[in-house]
């Protein structure tokens, strides 16, 4: 725009011939305009006759003139190139001024959008940080909950094991009392008729003999420690009447393939 204005200022003014030609054409157009105005005034009827008809006639005349002007091709006011150049420069200056206004409006709009974008980005970063903090908090809470649940399960398991141990100990005590009362160990009375070496063998047999309470305890430990292989091998340290008692009352079961293996019967 500044360059265009400088170029226009650098151009010389219109020559006298071009100026006279332009003034002459302006006078001709002005004369024609006055003539048309006078014809319009003379052709108008008196206002006192009928205002509605007068308005209708004016409307019809205006529409007819509009149609006529639409069919007429526009013509240049001046044919002088110098005059046309000057008019083009003025139009160009006017157009540049309007474009500068549009540019300034677009720049202001761009600055406003840039500021809005910065605010939205800042808001997005804050929300992202809040979201990350919430996710970390949720993960931490889930980990703490998992640890707490595992710890509680471990404590419950320990408590159940302790209860089972206490119950097993009480059961074994009651069972030992019942066995001591109703199924005592075999007793061998000494006789003066027997030899001393035979008496010593009987004492050795009594010391090595496993009680019924101990047999039950061994069967229970075997079933708990190795549930995949609950059978226990019996030897000469197990008193046969005790084994037969356990088998007859369904407390123990003999192995199908080996008579020297028994296991505790499943009671559940």
Residue pairs with C-beta under 8 A, 6 or more apart in sequence:
1 93
1 96
1 97
1 100
4 89
4 92
4 93
4 96
5 93
8 89
8 93
11 89
14 22
14 82
14 83
14 86
15 82
18 80
18 82
18 83
21 78
21 80
21 83
22 78
22 80
22 83
25 77
25 78
29 77
44 54
44 58
45 54
45 57
47 54
76 84
78 84
78 87
168 220
172 213
172 216
172 217
175 213
175 216
176 213
179 211
179 212
179 213
180 213
183 212
183 242
183 245
185 206
185 209
185 211
185 239
186 206
186 209
186 239
186 241
188 202
188 205
188 206
190 199
190 202
208 237
209 237
209 239
210 218
210 237
210 238
210 239
210 242
211 242
212 239
212 242
212 245
212 246
215 238
215 242
215 243
215 246
216 246
216 251
216 264
218 232
219 232
219 252
219 262
219 263
219 264
220 264
222 230
222 231
222 232
222 263
222 264
223 230
223 263
223 264
230 263
230 264
231 255
231 258
231 261
231 262
231 263
232 261
232 262
232 263
233 260
233 261
234 243
234 260
234 261
234 262
235 260
243 252
243 262
245 251
246 252
246 262
247 253
247 254
247 262
250 265
251 264
251 265
252 262
252 263
252 264
252 265
253 262
253 263
253 264
253 265
254 261
254 262
255 261
255 262
255 263
